[in-house]
Amino acid sequence: PTITYYLMDHPIFREREDIYPAPQTARRTLEFYSLWCQAVARIIDMEQPDIFHCPDFHAAMSVMYLERPLPVLLVLHNAEYQGSIST
């Protein structure tokens, strides 16, 4: 099968010091995830897949920005956090 990679770039994406911006409750972090989810939604709308495999909480809001309904598979691979994060 053919694999297509999409690289997203924006100044907000480059303002973090680690792979995940911290603290999780900071306005800049919330802006980062909002922009990320909006960009992912645009790619999903463009590609029109049959299902969206959402890898974790930080991408889960992408479906709220979609222009059409889509089945979602949400996988929480860090379930030990159970929604609790340190900030």
C-alpha positions in Angstrom: 0.0 0.0 0.0 1.0 3.6 -0.5 1.8 5.6 2.7 1.5 9.4 2.8 3.1 11.4 5.4 1.9 14.9 6.4 4.3 17.3 8.2 2.6 20.1 10.0 4.4 23.2 10.9 3.5 26.3 12.9 5.4 28.6 15.3 3.3 27.3 18.2 4.5 23.7 17.4 8.1 24.8 17.8 7.7 26.7 21.1 8.0 23.7 23.3 11.0 22.2 25.0 9.9 18.6 25.0 7.7 16.4 22.8 4.6 17.3 24.9 4.2 20.9 26.0 4.0 21.5 29.7 2.3 22.3 32.0 -0.9 20.7 30.7 -3.0 23.5 32.1 -1.1 26.4 30.6 -2.9 28.6 28.0 0.0 28.0 25.5 -0.4 24.2 25.9 -4.1 24.4 25.3 -3.5 26.5 22.2 -0.9 24.0 21.0 -3.4 21.1 21.3 -6.2 23.1 19.8 -4.1 24.0 16.7 -2.9 20.4 16.5 -6.4 19.0 16.5 -7.6 21.6 14.0 -4.7 20.6 11.6 -5.4 16.9 12.1 -9.1 17.5 11.3 -8.3 19.3 8.1 -6.2 16.4 7.0 -8.9 13.9 7.9 -11.5 16.0 6.0 -9.1 16.1 3.0 -8.3 12.4 3.0 -11.8 11.2 4.0 -10.8 8.0 5.8 -13.3 5.4 6.9 -12.2 5.6 10.5 -10.0 7.8 12.7 -7.6 6.0 15.0 -7.1 8.6 17.7 -3.9 7.7 19.6 -4.6 9.5 22.9 -6.4 12.3 24.7 -4.3 15.1 23.1 -5.7 14.2 19.6 -9.3 13.3 20.8 -10.7 16.8 20.1 -9.8 16.5 16.4 -13.2 15.0 15.8 -14.9 18.1 17.1 -13.4 20.1 14.2 -14.4 17.6 11.5 -16.8 18.6 8.8 -18.5 15.2 8.5 -19.3 12.4 11.0 -16.6 9.7 11.3 -16.2 6.6 13.4 -13.5 7.0 16.0 -11.3 4.5 17.7 -9.8 6.1 20.8 -6.9 4.3 22.4 -5.6 5.5 25.7 -2.2 4.0 26.0 -1.3 5.7 29.3 -4.4 4.5 31.2 -2.5 4.5 34.5 -2.9 8.3 34.5 -6.7 7.8 34.6 -7.2 11.5 33.6 -4.8 12.7 36.3 -1.8 14.7 35.2 0.7 16.7 37.2 1.3 20.3 36.1 
